[in-house]
């Protein structure tokens, strides 16, 4: 059997351990693995009749070739944000199917977030044996409790938030730290909780400045160090703003017309409270560097499970972690809902803080 794999969307730590796990597990069965470079963009760029084109867009993955990659972040296959159905030239699904067929690919394993896996579900409907592996540091793929990259993003964020305390306290300011999280505030919620910041603003709940700013002012006044810390999701909104919504956030930072919510909140703090602000967008630093232990473990496990499913003839599935247990669901499950913070259970919208209604019986990440 010949397995094709690719990584799409943003890079996260944990992808390389997953790639290695897929390769080793397939090799144990005598299967061949071909990696497509740059996600679906790489597949579309291949002319199966041109050996140079094939070499530019793919590479054979071997046991020796993936040695040691589990210790590094990012993805050795590189990545792109592209859905073959949304190109100016029209739906390119047929081109994808033709390339996979011409290259003798018997099944695909795709590592990606919501966009990548939506097309994977579409391919499954076209009859292609597909196993989807969810990855995104926002942890917002519907149907699974956990996505590769989430733990490392939270760990990086907590480290950075706590490191920034020394500067914020030294200058007796209010720290505003913006974290990635377009539709889900889970990364900000958990990072803010673990770093024990004063206030956390998440994507799901618009911030009322008439309530939030006095809270931050009191936090600063009552702190022995005369400072306060506030974490905000990049997808959060300030009440009264219209903005351009998700259309702006779907662009790279250099292409956006509007300034981020962290900047807007920092300006409001300065204008209305009259105190200094330390503003920090962690952005890509959240996904940079090697994976932590959790993402190495989940990456290795997801990769192994993907091959086991194909070995059993169970395609059209997305591997999952639910309630602390590995499993799998139909590949189209992510289309059935939106994953976001359970606000009534986990967030105090009046205090802008995480809350724990109960702990007993809940999974490790408390969602």
N, C-alpha and C positions, 0 to 999 in steps of 0.2 A: 504493500500500500504506500502511496505517496501523499504525504500530508503537506498542505500549504499553511503558513502562518504569517500574520502581519500585526503590526501595532498601529493604531490610529488615534487621532486626537492629541491632547497634551501628554507629554512624557510624565511619568511618575516613577519614583523608586519602587522596585519590586517587579518591573517588567522583565529585566534580564534574568532574575532567578526563575521566572515563569518560562521564559524562552528556553533556558537550560533544562528545566524539568521536562518540558515537552520533548525536547531533542533526545535526552537520555532515555526517557520512557519509551519513545518510539524506536530508538535504536535497539533497546532490549528485545523488541518484538521483530526486529529485522526490517522495520519500516524506514522509508526515506523521508526527510524533512527538507522542504524548500522554503526559505524565508523571502517574502516580498518586501522590498525596500520602500519606505515612505508611504505606507498604508495603501489605501485604494488608489491613490495617485500613482504609485509605483506599478500597480497592476495595469492601469490604463495606459501607462507609458511603454508597455512591452509590445513589441512586434514579434510574435512567436516564430516567424520565419527568419529572423535576424539574430544571430548568436550574440552580437555585440549588444543589442537591445536587451536581450535576456540577461546578459551579464550585468548590465547597468541597473536593471530593475529587480534582480533577485540574486540569491546566493544559496548554495547547498549548506545546510547546517549539520555538522558532524560532532561527535563526542569530543574530539580534540579541539574543534573550532569554538566550542562554547565553554571550554575550561576557564574557570575563574571569573566569568562574566557576572555571576550571582553576587559578587562583591562590589559591583559598580552600579551607579544609578543610571537613569535614562534608558534608552533602548538601542541596542546595536543595530537594529533594523531601521532606525530612524522613523519619522512619523510625519503625518500631514493631517489636516482637517479637511476632509473631502468626502462628500456623499455622491457617488456616481450618478445619482438620479437628479441632481440639482445643477448640472453644468449648463452653460449658455448654449451649448450644442445639443442639449436635450438629454434625456435619460440614456445613460451608457451601460445599463444592466447587461444588455446583449453582448457588448464588447467584453465586459468582465467574464461572462460565461464562456465566451469564445477563447479568451486567453487561458482560463483555468483548464478548459478541455484540451486545448492544444498542448499545454505543458504537462498533461497527464496527471493533474491534481485530482485525487480521489475524494478528499475531504478538506475543509478549511477550519482552522482554529483562529479566531479573531480576538485580539486583546484591545479593548477600547472602552470609551464611555458611551453616553447615550447616543450620540450621532453615529459612531462606528457600528454599534450593535444594532441600531435600527436597520441599517442596510444589511447586516448579517441576518437579521430575521427575515428581511425581504428575500435574500438569497435562498434561505431555507425554504421559503414558500415556492421558489422556482425549482426545487428539487435537489439543490446542492446540499450534501451532508455538511452541516456546520455545527461547531461548538463555540459558543460565545463565552468570553472571560471578562467580567466587569472590572474596569480600572478607572478610577478618578479620585483625586484627592478631595473632591467635594462630597464624595460618598453618596451621590444622589441618583444611582441607577435603581429604578423600581424593581422589586422582586428579590433583592438580596440585602441583608443587613450590612454587608461589608464589601468594599471595593479595594483592590490593590492600590496602594499609595496613600490611603487615608491616615494610617497610623503615623507614618513618617512625617506627613504634613503637619499633624497635630504636634508631634514631638519637636519638629523644627520651630513651630510657632511658639510653643511654651518656652523653649530655650531663648528665643529672640525677645519675647516679651519680658522675661525676667532679666535678661541682660540690659534691656533698655531702662529698667527701673533706676539704675545707677545714675544715668544722665538726667532722667526726668526728675528724680529727687534732688540731685545736685543743683538744678536750676529752679526747683520748686514750681514745676509746671504741671500741666495736664497732658498725659500721653495719649495720643490717638493712634491706634495700630489697626490698619486695614488688612484683612485677610481675604484670600480668594474664597469665593462662594457665591455664585450668581443666583441660583434658584433655591439653594438650601443653605441655611446658616449653621449646619451641624459642625463644621470645622471650627467656626468662631465660637460657637456655644461650648464645645468641649475644651478648646484651647483656653478660652477665658475662664472656664471653671477650674481647670487644672492649674493655671497660673494664678488663680484667685485674684483676678482683676476686680476693680470696683464695679464696672458696668460693662455689659455686652449687648450690642445691637445686632440683631440677626435679620436675615433677608425676609423672613416671614412676617415680621411685625414692624410697621413704620414707626419711626422714632418721633415722639412729640417733644420738641425742643423746650417747650414750656415746662415739661416735667423732667426731662433728662438733664438739662443744664443745671438747674438748682441742685439736683442730686450730686452731680460731679463737683459743684462748688462746695457742697457740704462735705463730700469725701475728701477733698483737698484740705479744707479747713480743719477737719477732725483728725487728719493723719499726722502722726508725730513727725513725719518727714515733709509735711506740707506739699504733698503731690497726690495725684490721682491717675488711674489708668483705665482707659476705655478701649475695648476691642469692637470693631465693626466689620460686618460682612460686606464685600464689594457690591453685592446685590441689594443691600439695605436701602431704604428710602427714608427721607425726612418728610414728615407730614407737611402737606401744603405744596410739595414739589410735584411737577408733572414729569419732566425729564423725557428721555427717549426710550426708557425701559430696557428690555433685554436686547434690543437691536444694537444698542451701544456696547453692552457687555459682551456680546458675541464677537466683537472685533478685538484685535490685539490692542494693547494699551497705546501704542504709537499711532493708531488709526482712529481713536475715539475723539469725538468732537467735544464732549463734556468732560469736566474735571471729575475725579472720582468722589464718592461719598465721603471718604476720609478727609479729603481736602475741604469739602463743603462743611463737614462737621467741625473741623479745626477752625475754619473761618468764623463759624457761629460762636464757638467758645471764646475766641479772641474778641469778637465784636461785642458780645453780650456780657461776658464775665470779666473782660479786661485783663485776663492773665495770659502768660506765655503758654505756648503749645509745642510739644514735640510730636511731629507727625511722621509716621513711618508706614510705608506700604511694603509689606513683606514679599508679596507677589511671587516671582519665580524662585526666590530663595526657599519657599515652602516645599518645592518639588526638586530642589537641587541636591546633589550628593548621593551617597550610598543609602540603601534602604535600611530601616531599623529591623530588629529581630522579627517583629510581627509581619512586616511586609515581605521579608524573605520567606518566612514560614508559609504565609498564605499564597505567595507566588509559586513556591514549590508544590504546594498541595493542589492548587487550582490546575497547574500544568499536568500533574500526574493524573488527576481526575479526568481531565479532558481526554487524554489518551485512553484511559480505562473505559470511558463511555463509547469511544469509537471502536474499541476492541469488542465491546458487547453489542455493537450495531445500533447504539442509541444516539442518533444524531438529532439535530434540531433542538438542542438544549443549551441553556445557559447555566454555568456552574455558579453555586451560591454558598453563602454562609448565612444560615438562619438559626437563631436561637443558640449560637455557638457551635452548630453542627454543619459539616459540609454536606452539600446536596446539589440538586439541579432541578430546573424548571424549564418549561417550554421556552424556546428562544424568543418568542414574541411577548413574553410576560412583561418586559419593560415598557411595552406600548400601552399597558392596561391602567397605568396610574402615574402619579407624580410622587416621588419620595421627598419628604421634607421633615423638618423638626415637628415632633408632636408637642405643639406649644402648650396645651392645657396641662400636660404631664411633666414637661421638662423646662418650662420657661415662665418666669414671672414677668409679664408684660408691663406691669406698673413699676417694678423695681429695676427692670433691665438686667436681670440676673438669672442664671441657671437655678433651677430648683429640682429637688428630688422628692417626688410624691411618695415613692416607695423604692426600695432597693431589692428586697427579697424576691427571688424568682426572675429578676430581670437579667438580660445578657450583660456581658462584660462592659460593653460600650454604652449601656443604659438607654438604648432606644427600643 
